[in-house]
Amino acid sequence: MTKSRPSAASGAVTIAAIADEVGVSTATVSKVLNGRLDVSALTRARVEASLERNRYRRRSRRLPTGQIDLVFHEYDSTWAMEIIRGIETVTVPARIGVVLSQLDGRHRPPQEWLDGVLSRRPRGVVLVQCHLSEPQRRQLHRRAIPFVVIDTDSATSASVPTVGANNWSGGLLATRHLIELGHRRIAVISGPTDVLCSRARTAGFRAAHEEAGLPVDPALVRHGAFYVATGHEHAMDLLTRPDRPTAIFAGSDMQAMGVLRAARQLGLHVPDDLSVIGYDNLPVAAWTDPALTTVDQPLRDMAGIAAQMVLDLADKIDLATSRIDLVTELVVRETTAPPAHLRQNTR
């Protein structure tokens, strides 16, 4: 049975007062504060509610460590390395260490990960394409551990400090470029359908068609992982169709490399027989042969801004805004050109 609210003065609420209100032991309250799993869901919810209601903040003599936690939903790609390099543009000069972890593709950290963060008590946490639950946010907040999300889907809650990029615009720019070159059968190979940035890029692809008064062939819209194998698999299928596309917009540079490999295996020349556009503008994009036309998503800038935001929050500096969306730009290189029939007609 929950007792009356603690009568302690504002800012002076103790664990004992919380325990007395909820009707549990101080040890149980401490377990909840430390993210221990050996507390029933019902008791945890009651304690969490009391902590929130009384605006409890842990008072600790232990100072935050000189490090931040950087956690990816997964990091087995060059894309992740760009994020890490961007983080280091801020942390290295500030002599701040980085603890790196990944969630094997999951977009919600498990409690074990949070337990480790709470025990390390870093200066802050940067999450890459993964999100905390509301109870997890409260746990970090009570321990005065700020967090910022790097999220390319632009859909994070307004209450969560976030750095992102405009994916819809990126899809629009890429497809508009191909249409202006004269392509009319354009395929898109985007990322997973359950990732909003994938859907946003495809929406930009569709918007460019609508803007030009062109239909979108559903058979030319494909989704899959943001990796080389997906680009190669879909490109092999698309490019062996009797009505194959003359251009492919890939949702990542890695997918685009898979497309380039498929074209080469099928004896197609880029850009003479097929135009290809990637997404991200990874360093390797300038070194493919031919050099890849791609949408520049400023990953290093996004990461550097996120790192500075979390350090500012740790230093009690108010952020000017909780949401920053950086622009995307088209970088035209050597993998795009007018379709062959238009080039022949101009000779």
N, C-alpha and C positions, 0 to 999 in steps of 0.2 A: 504494500500500500504506500503510495507517495504521500509524503508529509508536506507541510507548508513550505513555501519558498524560503531559502536562507535569508536571515535578516542582516547579514554582514554588509558593511559599507561597500559602496560601489568600488570595484577594483580589488576588493579584499576577500572575495569568495574563495574558500579553501576546499580541498578534496574532502575533508571531513564534513563540511557543510553540504556538499553535493551528495555524499553518501547518506547523510542523515535525511535529506529531502527525499531521495529515491527509496531509502530503506534497504540499503545494501552495505557491504563493508567497504572501508577505504581501499582495501586491496583490490576489490572489484572495480572501483572507479579508476584506480591506477592501471589495471589491465586494459580497460577501455582506452584510456589516454595513450597507452603504449602500443595499441593495435593488436593486443594478444587475441588469439582465436578461441581460448578456453573460457568464453563468456557466451551465454545463450543469446540468440538474436533478439529476443524480447527484452532481456535485461540490458543489452547493449543499446537498444533503441531508447529505452527509458533514461539511461545515463547520458547518452548523446543529447537527448532533448533537454535534460536539466543543464548540461554544460552550455548548450547554446542559449537557453533561456536566461541563464545567469551570466552569460558573456564571460565564461571562465577562460582565463589565459594562464598557461603554465608559467610559473616563475622558476627559472633555472639559472644556476650560477655558471653552468657550462656554456662557453661561448661557441657560436657557430664555427665550423671548420673553414679553412681557406680553400674551399672547393665548391663546385656546383655539380649536381647530378644531371647527366644528359641521357635521356632514355628514348630509344626508337621503338616503333612497333616492329621494325626489322631493319638491319643495316648491312645486308650482304649485297651492296651495290655501290657503284661510283657516286651515285646520287647522295648516299649517306656520307661519303667522304667530303663532299662539298659542304655539307652542313657542319661537319666536325671542323673543317678548316675555317669556316665562318665564325664558329664559336671561339676558336683559338685567336682570332684577330683581336678579341676583347680580353680573353682570359690570360693569354701569355704576357702581354704588357702589364696586366694587373697582378701577375704572379698568383693566379688562381688556378688550382688544380681542377681536373674534370674526371668524374667517375662515369664510365660509359656502361650502359646496359641496353638490352633489347628484349622484346616480348614475344619473339617467335611468331610474328605476324598478328598478334592480338592487338586490339585498339583500346583495351582497358587493362591497366596494370593490376596484377593480383595483389592480395593483401601481403604476401610474403615480400614482394618488392617494396611496398610501403613500409613494412616493419624495418627493413634494412635502411631506408632513408631516415626514418625516425630515430634509429639508433646512431646513425652517422651525424645527423643534424647538420647538413650542409648549409651554405649561405643561401642556396636556392635550387630550384629544379627547373630544367627546360625539357618539355615533352614534345616529341616529334611525331605528328600524326597519331597521337594517342591521347586519351582523355581520362580524367579522374572522375569518379562518382562523387556525388554531393557529400556523402560521409567522409570520403577520402580527402576532399578539399577542406572540410572542417578540421580533420586531424592535422593537416599541415598548417592550417591557419592558427590553430591553438598552440602549435609549437613555434610559431613565428617563422615558418619556412615558406618564403614566397615561391610562386611558380608561374611560368609563362609557357604558352603553347605555340609551337611552330606548326601551322596547319594550312596546307594548300587548299583545303576545301571551303574556306571562308564561312564556315557555319558554326563556329564555336559560340557559346553563350557570351552575351555582352559583358557578363560579370567576370569573365576569365580573360586576363591579358593575353593577347594573341597577335602573332605576325603571320600574314598570309600573302597571297598573290591573286591576281584576277584571272582565273582560269577560263571563264566565259570569253573574255576579251582575247585571250591567247588562241582559243579555238576559232574565233571569228577572224582574227588577223591571218592565221595560217590558211584557212579555207578561202578567204577573200583573195589572197595572193594567187592561189591556184586558179580560181575562177577568172581573175583578171588576165592570167596568162592564156586563157582559152580552154581550160579543162572543163569538161561537163560530166564525165564519169569519175567521180572522186570517192575513194573509200576512206573510212576512218577506222583505225585500230586503237581503241581507247583502253583505259585501265579497267579494273573490276567494277561491276555495276553497283556494288555496295559502298563504293568510295565516291563521295560527292564531287571531288575534283574531276574524276573521270566523266561523270555525267555533265558537269559544267562545261568541259571541253567539247563534248559531243553536242551540247546545246549551242555552243558558239558555232560549231560546224553547221548545224541545221539553220541557225540564224543567217549565216552568210548565204546559204542556198536560198532561203526565203527572200532575203534582200535582193538577190539577183533574179528572182522569179523562177528558180530552178527546183525541180522535184528532188527528193532524196530517195534513192533506191534502198529499201530496208536491207537487202542482201549485201550491201556494201558497208553496213554499220556493224563493227565487231568489237568485242570486249574481251579482256583477259589480263593477266598479270603484267606489270610494267617491265618485263624482262625480254631479253633477246629471243628466247624460245617461242614466246607468244607471238612476237612480230613475225618470226620466220614461219610459224605454223599457219597463221592467218594469211600471210602473203602468198604462200605456196598454193593455198586454196583459191584465193582471189585471182591470182595471176595465171591460173590454168583454166579459168572460166572462158567460154567462147566470147563473152562480152566483157572481158577483163577491164578493170579501171585503168585510166591513163595517169592517175596520180593517187598517192596514198599519204594521208596525214596520220602519223603515228603519235600516240599519247605520251611517248617518252623517247629520248635519244636511243635508249637500249632497244626498244621495240623497233625503231627505225633501222638500227644495225641489222636486226633480224630480217627486215624487209630487203635491205640492200643485198644480204647474202642470198635470199630466195631469188631475187631478180638475176643475180649473177649465175646461180645454178641453172636457171631457166633460159639463159642466153639473152637476157634483156639488158640493154644498156641504159644506165641512168646518167643524164636525164633524157637521152634521145627517145627511148621507148617508155620510160616511166619517170615521173617526178615524185620525189619523196621529201616530206618535211617531218622533222622530229620535234621534241619538246624537252626543254630544260636548259639547253646550251651548255652541256657538260664540256670540259676541256677537250675530250677526245673527239667531239663533233667537228672541230676544225681540222682534224687529222685523218678523217676517213677519206677514202679515195673513190669518188669525188667528195670534197668537203661538204658536210651536211648543212642544208638550210634548216633552221630550227627556231623555235620560240624560246626566247631568253627568259627564263624564270630566275630572278636574282637570288639563288639559294644562299650564297655566302653572305649577301647583305641581309637577307631575312634572318639568318642565324646570328650574325653579329648584333643586329638590333635586338633580338630576343635575349641574348646574353647580357647586353647592357641594361635592358629593362629589368631583368631579374636581379642584377646587382644594385640597380637604383632602388628597387623595392626593398632589398635587404638593408640598404642604408637609409630607409624611411623617406625616400624622395618620391613625391607624388608623380605619377605618370601624367603626361599631357593628354594622352588618350589610351584607352585600353585595347583598341583595335587598330592595327596598321596593315593596310593592303598595298603592296608594291605593284607597280605597273609591269606588264609583260610586253616585250617587243619582239618583232620578227627580225631575225638575222638571216639575210639572203646570202647563200654561198653558191655551191655548184650543182646541187641535186634537183633544182627546179628549172624548167624551161617550158616554152609553149609545146603543146602536143605535136606529134610528128606531122599530122595531116595539115596543120596550120603552117608549119615551117615549109612544107613542100609547096603550099599554095603561094608562098611569098617568093619562091625562087624564080 
